[in-house]
Each structure stands twice: as C-alpha cells, then as structure tokens.
Amino acid sequence: MMLACWYEKIFVVQKPVQRGYKKNGYDVTLYVDYKGQNKIQGKNTYKQNSKELEEAIEKGYIYAYKKLILGE
C-alpha cells in the first residue's frame, strides 16, 4: 500500500508545530502531500518518535490509498 502511494507520489509528511530547537523536538501534525500539493491537512498533534505517530502515519497512508488511488 505504501509502495503504491509512493509510486503515485503520495506522501504522508510530518510538519513541526513550531520552528526552532527543543530537546525532544516539537510536536508534529501530519498532512498528505499529493503530487507536490498540500492536499489534506491533519488536525491532531503527535509527539515526535512516538508509537501514536507511527500508527497515525500508517492510517494516513491507508486513507490516502483508499481516497486518492482507489477513489472510495
């Protein structure tokens, strides 16, 4: 599924909430980059390098695959 998204140039990207340096990093939001366009912006914030972030990225790819490739 992720390979199909990458082939179609669909990426789930992390964007820090704030610029600058912080010891454990700032929280991030996710958005789906569809062929170089900021297509779908996420609403939730996640701590960097957390299990919740990994799960959200996987859900983002599943969502993008269903909506943008399969058209469901």
Long-range contacts (C-beta under 8 A, 24 or more apart in sequence): 1-61, 1-62, 1-65, 2-61, 4-65, 4-69, 5-61, 5-64, 5-65, 5-68, 5-69, 8-35, 8-68, 8-69, 9-34, 9-35, 9-36, 10-34, 10-35, 10-64, 10-65, 10-68, 10-69, 12-57, 12-60, 12-61, 12-64, 14-48, 14-53, 14-57, 17-45, 24-48, 25-49, 28-53, 30-56, 30-57, 30-60, 32-60, 32-63, 32-64, 32-68, 34-64, 34-68, 39-68, 40-64
